Amino acid sequence: MISDQDPASHRQPRTSSLATRIESEVRSRWQPLVRKRSAQAAAKRTGLVIETRARFGFTAAPGTTDDGRMRRITQHLGPELAGRLLAAHQASATEQDLQALAAEALQEAYFKDGGRRAGDLVEFTDIDYIDVAY
């Protein structure tokens, strides 16, 4: 016979502990899926935005305006350029390879403006920071 005084029947659930564990599990399973969908959308439809402060330069005579200098750039990259960069990241490309792809993408989108201006970018170095958003 179970009495009303049975200690097991009066235990309070640890709701805050349980809630914390449930939240942690949901984030660990759900968040990667959200990131993956966002990356796929960036690669196929929306592109991404790169913000960086780094040294950029072109092949030019020393002392000209094309000489390498620190620049802060915020640039939207279309789906084609974004797709190449994201595919390399997902394939575990090295930091050096990703830097080269980012330099190439910024050269096309920012400096060459789709082929309307500028020459070849020869350096993308001394990166102070780089932030990628999609």
C-alpha beads as a LAMMPS data file, in Angstrom:
LAMMPS data file: protein, C-alpha beads

134 atoms
133 bonds

1 atom types
1 bond types

-500.0 500.0 xlo xhi
-500.0 500.0 ylo yhi
-500.0 500.0 zlo zhi

Masses

1 110.0

Atoms # bond

1 1 1 0.000 0.000 0.000
2 1 1 1.316 3.413 -0.932
3 1 1 0.697 6.077 1.610
4 1 1 0.355 9.783 1.035
5 1 1 3.575 10.134 2.945
6 1 1 5.657 8.194 0.387
7 1 1 8.798 10.335 -0.127
8 1 1 9.052 9.356 -3.802
9 1 1 5.627 10.789 -4.584
10 1 1 6.508 14.229 -3.184
11 1 1 9.803 14.905 -4.948
12 1 1 9.962 18.163 -6.838
13 1 1 11.294 17.866 -10.368
14 1 1 14.486 19.758 -11.057
15 1 1 12.899 21.926 -13.692
16 1 1 15.705 24.439 -14.093
17 1 1 18.276 21.671 -14.491
18 1 1 16.053 19.788 -16.902
19 1 1 15.270 22.929 -18.875
20 1 1 18.966 23.732 -19.164
21 1 1 19.763 20.239 -20.428
22 1 1 16.908 20.301 -22.936
23 1 1 17.986 23.713 -24.219
24 1 1 21.567 22.502 -24.583
25 1 1 20.496 19.426 -26.547
26 1 1 18.209 21.411 -28.830
27 1 1 20.975 23.920 -29.574
28 1 1 23.547 21.211 -30.250
29 1 1 21.276 19.498 -32.777
30 1 1 19.329 22.408 -34.201
31 1 1 21.992 25.110 -34.522
32 1 1 24.214 23.241 -37.018
33 1 1 21.173 22.697 -39.246
34 1 1 20.324 26.397 -39.164
35 1 1 23.914 27.328 -40.006
36 1 1 23.997 24.800 -42.838
37 1 1 20.758 26.153 -44.342
38 1 1 22.035 29.736 -44.058
39 1 1 25.314 28.828 -45.755
40 1 1 23.460 27.033 -48.565
41 1 1 21.201 30.057 -49.093
42 1 1 24.242 32.359 -49.179
43 1 1 25.967 30.153 -51.728
44 1 1 22.902 29.875 -53.981
45 1 1 20.792 33.009 -53.550
46 1 1 21.855 35.790 -51.194
47 1 1 25.641 35.863 -51.059
48 1 1 27.515 37.075 -48.009
49 1 1 29.188 40.151 -46.586
50 1 1 32.878 40.348 -45.746
51 1 1 34.111 43.089 -43.464
52 1 1 37.845 43.320 -42.995
53 1 1 40.697 45.611 -42.161
54 1 1 43.860 44.496 -43.897
55 1 1 46.663 45.616 -46.175
56 1 1 45.657 45.624 -49.835
57 1 1 47.856 46.569 -52.740
58 1 1 48.322 46.354 -56.486
59 1 1 51.294 46.049 -58.777
60 1 1 52.391 49.675 -59.075
61 1 1 55.345 51.965 -58.662
62 1 1 56.228 52.561 -54.991
63 1 1 54.594 55.651 -53.541
64 1 1 51.588 55.636 -55.886
65 1 1 48.034 55.386 -54.593
66 1 1 48.061 51.727 -55.616
67 1 1 50.887 50.971 -53.191
68 1 1 49.739 48.568 -50.463
69 1 1 48.003 50.202 -47.503
70 1 1 45.633 49.341 -44.676
71 1 1 42.012 49.584 -45.739
72 1 1 38.739 48.830 -43.998
73 1 1 36.367 47.231 -46.474
74 1 1 32.797 46.004 -46.111
75 1 1 31.724 44.255 -49.286
76 1 1 28.774 42.127 -50.346
77 1 1 29.828 39.097 -52.373
78 1 1 27.272 37.600 -54.726
79 1 1 26.279 33.928 -54.619
80 1 1 28.960 32.771 -57.076
81 1 1 31.884 34.237 -55.105
82 1 1 30.254 33.341 -51.782
83 1 1 29.652 29.776 -52.951
84 1 1 33.316 29.230 -53.775
85 1 1 34.423 30.588 -50.407
86 1 1 31.842 28.587 -48.427
87 1 1 32.562 25.379 -50.362
88 1 1 36.268 25.700 -49.554
89 1 1 35.479 26.323 -45.879
90 1 1 33.201 23.269 -45.723
91 1 1 35.924 21.204 -47.393
92 1 1 38.295 22.179 -44.552
93 1 1 40.530 24.398 -46.681
94 1 1 43.583 25.805 -44.959
95 1 1 43.607 29.334 -43.563
96 1 1 46.013 30.318 -46.346
97 1 1 43.685 28.928 -49.039
98 1 1 40.684 30.732 -47.522
99 1 1 42.688 33.965 -47.380
100 1 1 43.599 33.603 -51.067
101 1 1 39.957 32.962 -52.008
102 1 1 38.780 35.938 -49.936
103 1 1 41.417 38.116 -51.637
104 1 1 40.264 36.932 -55.044
105 1 1 36.601 37.552 -54.172
106 1 1 37.328 41.043 -52.814
107 1 1 39.443 41.788 -55.887
108 1 1 36.529 40.928 -58.163
109 1 1 33.740 42.575 -56.192
110 1 1 35.417 45.609 -54.630
111 1 1 38.490 46.547 -56.598
112 1 1 37.612 45.418 -60.118
113 1 1 33.901 46.153 -59.689
114 1 1 32.918 43.320 -61.999
115 1 1 35.697 44.055 -64.512
116 1 1 34.996 47.796 -64.843
117 1 1 38.199 49.002 -63.161
118 1 1 41.484 48.190 -61.395
119 1 1 44.229 45.708 -62.094
120 1 1 45.476 42.662 -60.311
121 1 1 45.477 42.540 -56.544
122 1 1 48.878 41.332 -55.431
123 1 1 48.518 41.381 -51.677
124 1 1 45.945 40.853 -48.973
125 1 1 48.090 40.727 -45.856
126 1 1 48.412 42.042 -42.317
127 1 1 44.799 41.128 -41.607
128 1 1 43.685 43.026 -38.530
129 1 1 40.288 41.287 -38.530
130 1 1 37.864 39.643 -40.905
131 1 1 34.173 39.064 -40.281
132 1 1 31.945 37.067 -42.597
133 1 1 28.163 37.259 -42.316
134 1 1 25.376 35.579 -44.261

Bonds

1 1 1 2
2 1 2 3
3 1 3 4
4 1 4 5
5 1 5 6
6 1 6 7
7 1 7 8
8 1 8 9
9 1 9 10
10 1 10 11
11 1 11 12
12 1 12 13
13 1 13 14
14 1 14 15
15 1 15 16
16 1 16 17
17 1 17 18
18 1 18 19
19 1 19 20
20 1 20 21
21 1 21 22
22 1 22 23
23 1 23 24
24 1 24 25
25 1 25 26
26 1 26 27
27 1 27 28
28 1 28 29
29 1 29 30
30 1 30 31
31 1 31 32
32 1 32 33
33 1 33 34
34 1 34 35
35 1 35 36
36 1 36 37
37 1 37 38
38 1 38 39
39 1 39 40
40 1 40 41
41 1 41 42
42 1 42 43
43 1 43 44
44 1 44 45
45 1 45 46
46 1 46 47
47 1 47 48
48 1 48 49
49 1 49 50
50 1 50 51
51 1 51 52
52 1 52 53
53 1 53 54
54 1 54 55
55 1 55 56
56 1 56 57
57 1 57 58
58 1 58 59
59 1 59 60
60 1 60 61
61 1 61 62
62 1 62 63
63 1 63 64
64 1 64 65
65 1 65 66
66 1 66 67
67 1 67 68
68 1 68 69
69 1 69 70
70 1 70 71
71 1 71 72
72 1 72 73
73 1 73 74
74 1 74 75
75 1 75 76
76 1 76 77
77 1 77 78
78 1 78 79
79 1 79 80
80 1 80 81
81 1 81 82
82 1 82 83
83 1 83 84
84 1 84 85
85 1 85 86
86 1 86 87
87 1 87 88
88 1 88 89
89 1 89 90
90 1 90 91
91 1 91 92
92 1 92 93
93 1 93 94
94 1 94 95
95 1 95 96
96 1 96 97
97 1 97 98
98 1 98 99
99 1 99 100
100 1 100 101
101 1 101 102
102 1 102 103
103 1 103 104
104 1 104 105
105 1 105 106
106 1 106 107
107 1 107 108
108 1 108 109
109 1 109 110
110 1 110 111
111 1 111 112
112 1 112 113
113 1 113 114
114 1 114 115
115 1 115 116
116 1 116 117
117 1 117 118
118 1 118 119
119 1 119 120
120 1 120 121
121 1 121 122
122 1 122 123
123 1 123 124
124 1 124 125
125 1 125 126
126 1 126 127
127 1 127 128
128 1 128 129
129 1 129 130
130 1 130 131
131 1 131 132
132 1 132 133
133 1 133 134
